[in-house]
Amino acid sequence: MLAKTYGSAVYGVDAKLITIEANVIKGTRFYLVGLADNAVKESQQRIESSLKTFGYHMPRQKVVVNLAPADIKKEGSAYDLPIALCVLQTSNQIDTDKLEQYTIMGELALDGALRPIKGVLPIAIEARKQKHQGIILPLENAAEAAIVDNLEVIGVQTLMEAIEFLEGKTVIKPLKSDTRDIFADNQGQFELDFADVQGQEKVKRALEIAAAGGHNGPPGAGKTMMAKCLPSILPPLTLLEALETTKIHSVAGKLDRNASLIAKRPFRAPHHTISDVALVGGGGLPQPGEISLANNGILFLDELPEFKRTVLEVLRQPLEERKVSISRARIALDFPANFMLIASMNPCPCGFYNHPDKACVCNAGVVQRYLSRISGPLLDRIDLHVEVTPISFEEMTGSNLHECSEQIRARVIDARQLQMERFKQNPSIHANAMMNAQQVKKICQLDHVSQALLKKAMEKLGLSARAYDRILKVARTIADLGDAPTIRPEHIAEAIQYRSLDREHWAS
């Protein structure tokens, strides 16, 4: 008797339906076909040990298991559970008519216990798309799958629990989850607040502009703490953004056990020794890298010149296109990469170039070589450059009250609402930083005074056409924060100030 059930193969951040079939015919061997990798083929040993634990056995005949379609590569150990159930059904060791009603996935331990798997959210979404009754999977993954509405989620801890449920001997109550309640509850509080940051008003202003317009930029001195404060002033994730973010982290295996929906914007801070593949993603079956894990959140690169040049250069396409395209011989995938890049750097190797009190020991050539580790095209893609000197002792120990993140966040949200209304005809754009050249020309129109001011700055600083667009986008965000309908000269003047890395003293 042929037994059949369904599973899924995860490709990129989506899943594709896989049909698992098993049959017993005359012979003595176990065959697993359908372009399976070694981890899938090794399932025979795990399944045989698990069956023995619960008093079942591997048929002493020729067992053929097919994973269809055969042109899609299957990887990993998540097919253990559906294969085991199909083998039991085709050898008449269990009797159920429910196998074809469910998507079933799970890795088996040798004692028949189920271990959690990766990519559960896209697998559950695919199960609902296929109109399956539900999904059977390890209990530790059930909360993640329950995010998907109109899908019966059955979490089991062992192979035996799955068998008894399918045979109707045990009733397992489907896990229900109110996605909106989870989303609201997980918004929570932030560890760091701008009220705790002494001084650095210029940097705080730059970060407010970056948050309001979705711009990229280095925060300057006091960098790490203020970069970590930035999530506290960003607008809350929308439900769609939260689902997209959760899918990426699920595929990468970065979700905590028993986790469900990610409701806070991610903050990723990889070490400067990271490889280009780890940053952008890749591998035989491509997996998301740090820039995709930072999707809808922040990618913080501390000590930017210490990163390898090849690593930094791979950021150029994602910063422009908000996605990363990875091609292999058999497959081409796009991973989302809509992140805010926040980078930090010292002005020179010793760190005291332009310091008000301490002397720099680096000569001009050393400073130039240090700064040239970052290419001009990459700097052009960073909207705000902020040069900051350390705060004084009086500022550090002062008792003045500072704006808290909640106050700044309210202004940021108001500015984002203006932008959402502005781009309502194009829902793929929700912040000024995402405008293309045509939209910049249409939306960021200048009066004669503003044009003259920007022209003078372009000539004096030798700015590129890309930097010109960046200044206009930032000026539009500054105007939005001031609820100004048009860009005025003071908005242009402030935006030009945030191009400090284009100034002559950085290249001298």
Protein Blocks (a to p, Z undefined) as FASTA:
>chain_A
ZZdddddddehjbccdddddddddedjbdcdehiiafklmmmmmmmmmmmmmnopacdfb
dcddddddfkbccedjklmmmmmmmmmmmnopaccfklmmpccdddddfkopacddehkl
mmmmmmmmnopabdcddfklmmmmmmpghiacdddfbfklmmmmmnopaccddddddfkl
mmmmmnopcfbdfklpggjllmmmmmmmmmmnopacdebehklmmmmmmmmmgccddfkl
mmmmmmmmmmnopacehiabdfbdcdddddfkbcfklmnogcjbdcddfklmmgoiacdd
ehkllpcfklmmmmmmmmmnopacdddfkbccddddddcddddddfbfnopgoiakbccf
bdfklmmmmmmmpcfklmmmpmbdcddddddfklmmpcbdcddfklmmmmmmmmmmmmmm
mmmmmmkbcbfklpcfklmmmmmcccfklmmmmmmmmmmnopafklmmmmmmmmmmmmmm
nopabdcfklmmmmmmmmmmmpmklmZZ
